[in-house]
Amino acid sequence: MEERIYKIVSSKAQHRKVGFIVLGLLIFAVMMIPTKIVLAKMLPGKSANTFTVYIDTATNSTINQTREVAECVVDVFRNEEEVLNMEIFLGQGAPLDYAGLVKGSAFKRLKSQAEIVINLTDKHGRDEPSFMMVHRIRPLVQKKCENLYKGTTVKFVEMPSGPPTFATIVVNLYGKDSLLLRQTSEIVESSLRETEGLVDIDVMQDDVYTKFEIIPNVEKIISSNLSVEQVSNILYMAFKGNVVAIKNSTLQQDQIPIFVSLDEETRILDHASKGELELKLSRLKLLNKQGIMVPVKEVVEIFPTVADPTIFKKNMRNMVSVTAECDLVSQVYPLMDARELMIEKLKADFEIEKLTGMSTYMFDLALVHKLTGEKVLVRWDGEMKVSLDTFRDLGGAFISALVLMFLLMVVYYKSFALSGIVLIGSFLSIIGVIVGHFITDLIALWLTDVHFYLTATSLIGFISLMGISARSSLLLIDFTKSLIESGVEKNRAIAIATATRAKPILLTAVAIILGSLLLATDPIFGGLGVALIFGSMASTAVSLFYIPVLMSKAEAICPAKALAAQTCDEGQGINEEHMDVSDIAPEVHHGNPMDNK
């Protein structure tokens, strides 16, 4: 080892060779991310024992229509052997779980809403993880059940592996003109639907539909010898029900109201049309004071009108949200494709300005309508925003750690060159981190057909590696300086120090690798384990072969007295053939002194 290192540090050709190898590996590793050879994601998929199906029919749907869609979904899951049991919640949300807390399950109260909780067998006893089952069944369910009624959406909600978000991708549209917001949301929705890898696209707003207002005609009521109260009561009784009397009971202290309404089959219209409603009202008759039966249709007027959709606000501004989920892909890549497609579609009607700034706003768009001048703000949210914020914060932590390490090394060595060598050795461990994820991804695709992503936990592992890498460089530099002070020629001192400290450096790396093997199998912290394992390998190789080259180039490694005695130049120094290493560095003398040479 000593002779090999001495040959490398003593030859300029070897310097260039090692430098080009390290530079080539660094460029190759870094380019794996933009070329999508290594995929980045906030957190990987998590296999769980349960997931939920959210059903939203059209806003004016009946509870029976919602039930029919829910039963259609249940019929598909009945054929799955791994499904343990299911439960349907009509017109309400399921009991709150980790995901439902932020998805608004507790606020579901409409007839057009339903949730189905799917419970699976234990994840340790089945081969297919829950997210792969969702990936396989989603298109079957949506093709069969979403086509039952227009405006129906069926979404699959899995337990998040990290911080829960409203959706993986959320596009919030802000503006004053509600009609313009609705039109813009349709363009955004179509862009997301045309983007590969995005599923469960939904617009969080009420559907605009035609409804009919039944208004009593007071003049006709009076001329028919009826009262307005009679007409109102029969209308409520027919469609919603009304209290017509009370009953007293010795078993209950309060009076019991008697509620009367038409039965369900009679109350529901076959078609949502004015003619159908008039036919229904013509069958309802009231007895006037002369004993004549008067059809309700003759004393009321029917006006078709547009239903008032719910207005959503955020930060005191009107808002429409468009949500989407990612199907076994990272949200970063379909986000970029969807944004470009969205810009292409919006520029026909809007002047578009791409907002710049912090990562929170770097994808946002400011729209100005070409005809009306109305402004619409397109702001991205969801897991994508959490990912950007996390990677931004981890990047800031990484830069801060580098700066603090550099300042500490400058104070210790009184040299910018040696401090830079320590930082370079720490930074180059990124080669092992990225290449390790590439290798693990190949193995994961071969075994499970699922990608292994570079995640936030991977970056945490890379940051923690910096201290380990710096320690190896410090061992080499300090030992080399002590040897040079004792009179050993610089290149030979570097070779002796590297050969002597190779064993503790390797043992440290092996300890980290063995300690991280179990961590690498975890679905969430697997990126941390892979980063530590392969980063330690790269750090060890850099410390033993590239750091000596950098040390041989640095004059600052030579102490002042060695420079004054001119014993730090190449080829100078004491005669090593007749030297006992124990006289120079007693701390490395063990066994046969010639072994240390």
Secondary structure as GFF3:
##gff-version 3
##sequence-region A 1 597
A	DSSP	alpha_helix	2	10	.	.	.	ID=ss1
A	DSSP	alpha_helix	12	31	.	.	.	ID=ss2
A	DSSP	beta_strand	50	56	.	.	.	ID=ss3
A	DSSP	alpha_helix	63	77	.	.	.	ID=ss4
A	DSSP	beta_strand	83	90	.	.	.	ID=ss5
A	DSSP	alpha_helix	100	103	.	.	.	ID=ss6
A	DSSP	three_ten_helix	105	107	.	.	.	ID=ss7
A	DSSP	beta_strand	113	120	.	.	.	ID=ss8
A	DSSP	three_ten_helix	123	125	.	.	.	ID=ss9
A	DSSP	alpha_helix	130	145	.	.	.	ID=ss10
A	DSSP	beta_strand	153	158	.	.	.	ID=ss11
A	DSSP	beta_strand	169	175	.	.	.	ID=ss12
A	DSSP	alpha_helix	178	193	.	.	.	ID=ss13
A	DSSP	beta_strand	198	204	.	.	.	ID=ss14
A	DSSP	beta_strand	210	216	.	.	.	ID=ss15
A	DSSP	alpha_helix	218	223	.	.	.	ID=ss16
A	DSSP	alpha_helix	228	239	.	.	.	ID=ss17
A	DSSP	beta_strand	242	249	.	.	.	ID=ss18
A	DSSP	beta_strand	252	260	.	.	.	ID=ss19
A	DSSP	alpha_helix	264	267	.	.	.	ID=ss20
A	DSSP	alpha_helix	274	282	.	.	.	ID=ss21
A	DSSP	beta_strand	285	287	.	.	.	ID=ss22
A	DSSP	beta_strand	293	295	.	.	.	ID=ss23
A	DSSP	three_ten_helix	296	299	.	.	.	ID=ss24
A	DSSP	beta_strand	300	306	.	.	.	ID=ss25
A	DSSP	beta_strand	313	314	.	.	.	ID=ss26
A	DSSP	beta_strand	317	326	.	.	.	ID=ss27
A	DSSP	alpha_helix	332	346	.	.	.	ID=ss28
A	DSSP	beta_strand	350	354	.	.	.	ID=ss29
A	DSSP	beta_strand	365	369	.	.	.	ID=ss30
A	DSSP	beta_strand	375	381	.	.	.	ID=ss31
A	DSSP	alpha_helix	383	413	.	.	.	ID=ss32
A	DSSP	alpha_helix	416	427	.	.	.	ID=ss33
A	DSSP	alpha_helix	430	448	.	.	.	ID=ss34
A	DSSP	alpha_helix	456	485	.	.	.	ID=ss35
A	DSSP	alpha_helix	490	520	.	.	.	ID=ss36
A	DSSP	alpha_helix	526	541	.	.	.	ID=ss37
A	DSSP	pi_helix	542	546	.	.	.	ID=ss38
A	DSSP	alpha_helix	547	553	.	.	.	ID=ss39
A	DSSP	three_ten_helix	555	557	.	.	.	ID=ss40
A	DSSP	alpha_helix	560	564	.	.	.	ID=ss41
A	DSSP	three_ten_helix	576	578	.	.	.	ID=ss42
A	DSSP	alpha_helix	581	584	.	.	.	ID=ss43
A	DSSP	three_ten_helix	586	588	.	.	.	ID=ss44
A	DSSP	alpha_helix	593	596	.	.	.	ID=ss45
###
